[in-house]
Amino acid sequence: AILIEDGLIKKIAPQKNFKGKYSKVMDASGKLVMPGFINTHMHFYSTFARGLGKAAPSRNFVEILNNLWWRLDKKLTNADSYYSAV
C-alpha cells in the first residue's frame, strides 16, 4: 500500500498497516502505480554544435542528421560527452 499526502508519497508498507486509518482508498490491484512522468531526455552535448561552421540548409530530417548531428558526433570525444552531462 502507498500513503499519499499533499501529492507526495509519504509511506509504502503492507496494506494491513493502513487499514481503517485513512478515508480514501483506491484499489490498484493489477495496476502499475508510479509518480508522474518527467521527461529527462536531454542532449546537453548539442550545445557543442554552436562551434561548428554553417552547413547548407537541410531540407529533411536525414539531411539534418548528415549535416549537423552526425557531423558533431564524429568530432566529440568520450570526455566531451561526459562533461556536457555533469
Backbone as CSV, one residue per row, in Angstrom:
resi,resn,N_x,N_y,N_z,CA_x,CA_y,CA_z,C_x,C_y,C_z
1,ALA,0.849,-1.176,0.000,0.000,0.000,0.000,0.891,1.235,0.000
2,ILE,0.344,2.301,-0.526,1.087,3.559,-0.631,0.264,4.665,0.012
3,LEU,0.871,5.431,0.892,0.214,6.590,1.501,0.676,7.834,0.762
4,ILE,-0.300,8.579,0.223,-0.001,9.823,-0.483,-0.690,10.957,0.252
5,GLU,0.084,11.958,0.635,-0.449,13.151,1.299,0.058,14.386,0.573
6,ASP,-0.844,15.278,0.252,-0.486,16.521,-0.443,0.321,16.258,-1.712
7,GLY,-0.042,15.183,-2.426,0.617,14.871,-3.683,1.979,14.220,-3.558
8,LEU,2.396,13.875,-2.342,3.702,13.253,-2.123,3.544,11.855,-1.546
9,ILE,4.394,10.928,-1.978,4.406,9.588,-1.395,5.036,9.698,-0.019
10,LYS,4.253,9.379,1.023,4.730,9.506,2.406,5.142,8.168,3.015
11,LYS,4.507,7.075,2.549,4.798,5.786,3.174,4.427,4.664,2.214
12,ILE,5.253,3.627,2.204,4.960,2.399,1.470,5.103,1.264,2.467
13,ALA,4.039,0.491,2.637,4.042,-0.596,3.623,2.946,-1.590,3.259
14,PRO,2.932,-2.753,3.898,1.846,-3.700,3.659,0.490,-3.059,3.980
15,GLN,-0.531,-3.461,3.242,-1.860,-2.867,3.392,-2.392,-2.980,4.819
16,LYS,-2.053,-4.055,5.515,-2.560,-4.237,6.886,-2.139,-3.086,7.803
17,ASN,-1.038,-2.403,7.470,-0.566,-1.279,8.284,-1.401,-0.018,8.084
18,PHE,-2.298,-0.022,7.090,-3.085,1.162,6.768,-4.573,1.012,7.091
19,LYS,-5.052,-0.177,7.327,-6.497,-0.426,7.468,-7.146,0.470,8.505
20,GLY,-8.268,1.077,8.087,-9.078,1.874,8.996,-8.523,3.235,9.347
21,LYS,-7.367,3.589,8.826,-6.751,4.849,9.228,-7.020,5.990,8.250
22,TYR,-7.397,5.668,7.025,-7.493,6.704,6.002,-8.851,6.649,5.311
23,SER,-9.367,7.815,4.945,-10.722,7.898,4.420,-10.838,7.487,2.955
24,LYS,-9.844,7.741,2.140,-9.941,7.417,0.720,-8.997,6.271,0.383
25,VAL,-9.569,5.196,-0.151,-8.785,4.026,-0.527,-9.082,3.721,-1.990
26,MET,-8.047,3.504,-2.757,-8.201,3.133,-4.164,-7.643,1.735,-4.351
27,ASP,-8.404,0.872,-5.022,-7.921,-0.475,-5.308,-7.142,-0.439,-6.619
28,ALA,-5.850,-0.595,-6.534,-4.990,-0.585,-7.721,-4.455,-1.981,-8.005
29,SER,-5.187,-2.990,-7.578,-4.764,-4.374,-7.816,-4.566,-4.602,-9.310
30,GLY,-3.441,-5.199,-9.664,-3.149,-5.483,-11.061,-2.754,-4.263,-11.872
31,LYS,-2.541,-3.152,-11.210,-2.185,-1.904,-11.895,-0.738,-1.527,-11.577
32,LEU,-0.189,-0.674,-12.397,1.141,-0.127,-12.163,0.962,1.242,-11.538
33,VAL,1.552,1.465,-10.375,1.456,2.750,-9.684,2.830,3.399,-9.740
34,MET,2.855,4.622,-10.248,4.129,5.319,-10.356,3.903,6.821,-10.312
35,PRO,4.940,7.587,-9.925,4.819,9.049,-9.932,4.612,9.553,-11.357
36,GLY,4.199,10.783,-11.490,4.010,11.384,-12.807,5.289,11.361,-13.617
37,PHE,5.142,11.328,-14.914,6.303,11.279,-15.795,7.017,12.624,-15.843
38,ILE,8.318,12.562,-15.833,9.152,13.742,-16.007,10.098,13.420,-17.155
39,ASN,10.069,14.226,-18.184,10.922,13.988,-19.341,12.353,14.415,-19.014
40,THR,13.228,13.431,-18.857,14.629,13.736,-18.556,15.529,13.513,-19.765
41,HIS,14.923,13.293,-20.928,15.690,13.063,-22.153,16.305,14.387,-22.601
42,MET,17.593,14.455,-22.562,18.293,15.689,-22.927,19.466,15.373,-23.849
43,HIS,19.875,16.369,-24.603,21.059,16.274,-25.459,21.976,17.446,-25.116
44,PHE,22.510,17.441,-23.896,23.359,18.550,-23.474,24.556,18.744,-24.395
45,TYR,25.058,17.640,-24.936,26.222,17.749,-25.812,25.920,18.587,-27.050
46,SER,24.642,18.777,-27.385,24.300,19.520,-28.600,24.714,20.981,-28.522
47,THR,24.992,21.475,-27.310,25.470,22.859,-27.213,26.806,23.024,-27.933
48,PHE,27.533,21.916,-28.107,28.795,21.984,-28.846,28.571,22.281,-30.325
49,ALA,27.351,22.103,-30.820,27.061,22.375,-32.233,27.260,23.849,-32.558
50,ARG,27.205,24.699,-31.556,27.423,26.134,-31.792,28.803,26.403,-32.378
51,GLY,29.753,25.538,-32.094,31.108,25.742,-32.581,31.345,25.227,-33.988
52,LEU,30.375,24.536,-34.555,30.537,24.026,-35.916,30.243,25.133,-36.921
53,GLY,30.956,25.113,-38.026,30.680,26.072,-39.090,29.304,25.818,-39.694
54,LYS,28.799,26.809,-40.382,27.476,26.694,-41.003,27.509,25.650,-42.112
55,ALA,26.462,24.849,-42.162,26.287,23.877,-43.236,25.145,24.373,-44.121
56,ALA,24.999,23.759,-45.263,23.888,24.119,-46.144,22.569,23.844,-45.419
57,PRO,21.540,24.648,-45.693,20.244,24.408,-45.047,19.745,22.993,-45.343
58,SER,19.192,22.364,-44.344,18.691,20.997,-44.501,17.239,21.027,-44.968
59,ARG,16.913,20.129,-45.891,15.550,20.068,-46.431,14.705,18.985,-45.784
60,ASN,15.347,18.059,-45.047,14.597,16.973,-44.414,15.411,16.441,-43.229
61,PHE,14.818,15.505,-42.504,15.445,15.011,-41.278,16.772,14.305,-41.551
62,VAL,16.843,13.535,-42.626,18.089,12.826,-42.939,19.211,13.825,-43.203
63,GLU,18.895,14.927,-43.877,19.920,15.950,-44.111,20.332,16.635,-42.810
64,ILE,19.395,16.817,-41.898,19.744,17.382,-40.581,20.731,16.455,-39.878
65,LEU,20.448,15.149,-39.933,21.364,14.180,-39.318,22.738,14.247,-39.981
66,ASN,22.764,14.242,-41.305,24.039,14.265,-42.035,24.794,15.571,-41.850
67,ASN,24.104,16.689,-41.921,24.766,17.997,-41.910,25.106,18.511,-40.516
68,LEU,24.427,18.009,-39.503,24.672,18.550,-38.168,25.007,17.462,-37.154
69,TRP,24.033,16.613,-36.830,24.214,15.707,-35.689,25.305,14.684,-35.890
70,TRP,25.327,14.011,-37.028,26.368,13.005,-37.230,27.727,13.664,-37.386
71,ARG,27.746,14.851,-37.938,28.991,15.611,-38.041,29.524,15.925,-36.644
72,LEU,28.616,16.350,-35.772,29.001,16.644,-34.389,29.443,15.373,-33.670
73,ASP,28.676,14.297,-33.822,29.007,13.034,-33.144,30.408,12.548,-33.500
74,LYS,30.821,12.736,-34.739,32.152,12.286,-35.166,33.267,13.074,-34.482
75,LYS,32.986,14.308,-34.103,34.016,15.167,-33.512,34.103,15.054,-31.986
76,LEU,33.032,14.588,-31.343,33.018,14.527,-29.879,33.852,13.371,-29.352
77,THR,34.553,13.626,-28.273,35.269,12.559,-27.572,34.378,12.062,-26.431
78,ASN,34.749,10.970,-25.823,34.003,10.489,-24.652,34.015,11.529,-23.544
79,ALA,35.137,12.204,-23.378,35.236,13.242,-22.342,34.283,14.403,-22.647
80,ASP,34.166,14.794,-23.921,33.221,15.856,-24.293,31.805,15.491,-23.863
81,SER,31.398,14.278,-24.181,30.048,13.831,-23.826,29.868,13.783,-22.315
82,TYR,30.875,13.277,-21.616,30.793,13.187,-20.157,30.636,14.571,-19.533
83,TYR,31.517,15.498,-19.904,31.492,16.817,-19.265,30.300,17.661,-19.695
84,SER,29.669,17.330,-20.807,28.463,18.060,-21.192,27.277,17.642,-20.336
85,ALA,27.403,16.517,-19.636,26.282,15.986,-18.852,26.432,16.168,-17.348
86,VAL,27.590,16.615,-16.880,27.761,16.780,-15.425,27.657,18.226,-15.004
